[in-house]
Amino acid sequence: MNTVNQKSLAEWIKGHAEAGEQKLYFTINGDVPLKNNEGSAIVYQIPVRGKWVCVLHPEHLTRVAQICYASGVQMVQVLL
């Protein structure tokens, strides 16, 4: 399981989008902690059915979507 902070969120998303396919697989989980209760992004990735899935706190969904849109990365929701 990896974590990432807000400063490197854009780089993390770009680096972990599916190579060649430009997809970011994600699921939403409100139990993901917020760093210092300030809303800083802490993102976990877990393997699900052969794909690395990004586990996002709902508070981070809009920011991640904005980064993906600007980078041409398609977000694909995975239900666990």
Rosetta blueprint (number, residue, H / E / L):
1 M L
2 N L
3 T L
4 V L
5 N L
6 Q H
7 K H
8 S H
9 L H
10 A H
11 E H
12 W H
13 I H
14 K H
15 G H
16 H H
17 A L
18 E L
19 A L
20 G L
21 E L
22 Q L
23 K E
24 L E
25 Y E
26 F E
27 T E
28 I E
29 N L
30 G L
31 D L
32 V L
33 P L
34 L L
35 K E
36 N L
37 N L
38 E L
39 G L
40 S E
41 A L
42 I L
43 V L
44 Y E
45 Q E
46 I E
47 P E
48 V E
49 R L
50 G L
51 K E
52 W E
53 V E
54 C E
55 V E
56 L E
57 H L
58 P H
59 E H
60 H H
61 L H
62 T H
63 R H
64 V H
65 A H
66 Q H
67 I H
68 C H
69 Y H
70 A H
71 S H
72 G L
73 V L
74 Q E
75 M E
76 V E
77 Q E
78 V L
79 L L
80 L L
